[in-house]
Amino acid sequence: MMVAFIWAAAALLVSLMLSLVGLKAWQGWLDLRRFELAQNRSQLHPTPEATPAVRIEMADLKERLRKLEAIATGVDL
């Protein structure tokens, strides 16, 4: 009776270990695919150069965001 329990526990432990290894491998494969997709996407749509017009637009957007956050928190500007 005790031997059957030990075999069952061992089989359960081995199954658990194989499942965890498979899950880790699956996550690694998904990370690899995400990386490949990000690389392909960046090659298709290169980022624009930081021209003065882009910098001004970014500064304007940051200022608008700062004002909206201040309004949301109830701070008077």
VENGI-V22982 format. One line per field, one symbol per residue. ss: DSSP state (H for helix, E for strand, - for the rest). phi: phi as a letter, one per 30 degrees, with the letter a starting at -180 (. if undefined). psi: psi as a letter, one per 40 degrees, with the letter a starting at -180 (. if undefined). Layout:
BEGIN
ss=???
phi=???
psi=???
END
This chain:
BEGIN
ss=-HHHHHHHHHHHHHHHHHHHHHHHHHHHHHHHHHHHHHHHHHHH-------HHHHHHHHHHHHHHHHHHHHHH----
phi=.dddddddddddddddddddddddddddddddddddddddddddbddddddedddddddddddddddddddddiddc
psi=ddddddddddddddddddddddddddddddddddddddddddddgiiiigidddddddddddddddddddddeehh.
END
